[in-house]
Amino acid sequence: MYGNIAKAGRKDNKTRYLGKQLSVLNASLHQAETIKTRIEQQMDNLDIMDKFYEKKYQDMETRLYRLYDEIEGVENSIEEVKNRL
């Protein structure tokens, strides 16, 4: 009898922990998506006549590619947590 209660408690704690982890991952995903959108807007608004246009564009493109990798990693982590729930 007590074994079932202990198992239920552990499962509840695990579910609660995974739920919190999922919330943190969703917040990270939202933040990365927001930053990605902001960088895309900045790239669109760059002045092509700017002396440093190419350098600025390349820097933003590098940051954008890193964000895509980060977003993919967070999405994969979210999927893993959902599968464990």
C-alpha positions in Angstrom: 0.0 0.0 0.0 2.7 2.5 1.0 4.7 1.6 -2.1 1.9 2.8 -4.4 1.6 6.1 -2.4 5.4 6.7 -2.7 5.3 5.9 -6.5 2.4 8.4 -6.9 4.3 11.0 -5.0 7.4 10.5 -7.1 5.4 10.6 -10.3 3.7 13.8 -9.2 7.0 15.5 -8.3 8.4 14.4 -11.7 5.4 15.8 -13.5 5.7 19.0 -11.6 9.4 19.3 -12.4 8.9 18.5 -16.1 6.1 21.1 -16.2 8.3 23.7 -14.8 11.1 22.7 -17.2 8.6 23.0 -20.1 7.6 26.5 -18.9 11.2 27.6 -18.9 11.9 26.2 -22.3 8.8 27.8 -23.7 9.9 31.2 -22.3 13.4 30.7 -23.8 11.8 29.9 -27.2 9.6 33.0 -27.1 12.6 35.1 -26.2 14.7 33.7 -29.0 11.8 34.1 -31.5 11.4 37.7 -30.4 15.1 38.4 -30.8 15.1 36.7 -34.2 12.3 38.9 -35.4 14.1 42.0 -34.2 17.3 41.1 -36.0 15.3 40.4 -39.2 13.7 43.9 -38.9 17.1 45.5 -38.3 18.5 43.7 -41.4 15.6 45.0 -43.5 16.1 48.5 -42.2 19.9 48.7 -42.9 20.9 51.7 -45.0 22.4 50.2 -48.2 24.4 53.4 -48.6 26.1 53.0 -45.2 29.8 52.7 -45.4 29.7 49.6 -43.1 26.6 48.0 -44.6 28.3 44.7 -45.6 29.9 44.3 -42.2 26.7 45.1 -40.3 24.7 42.8 -42.5 27.2 39.9 -42.0 27.2 40.4 -38.3 23.5 40.3 -38.1 23.3 37.3 -40.4 25.8 35.5 -38.1 23.7 36.3 -35.1 20.5 35.2 -36.9 22.0 31.8 -37.8 23.1 31.3 -34.2 19.5 32.0 -33.2 18.2 29.5 -35.6 20.4 26.9 -34.1 19.4 28.0 -30.6 15.7 27.8 -31.5 16.1 24.4 -33.0 17.8 23.2 -29.8 15.1 24.6 -27.6 12.4 23.1 -29.8 14.1 19.7 -29.6 14.3 20.0 -25.8 10.6 20.9 -25.6 9.8 17.8 -27.6 11.9 15.6 -25.3 10.2 17.0 -22.2 6.7 16.5 -23.7 7.6 12.9 -24.5 8.6 12.4 -20.9 5.4 13.8 -19.5 
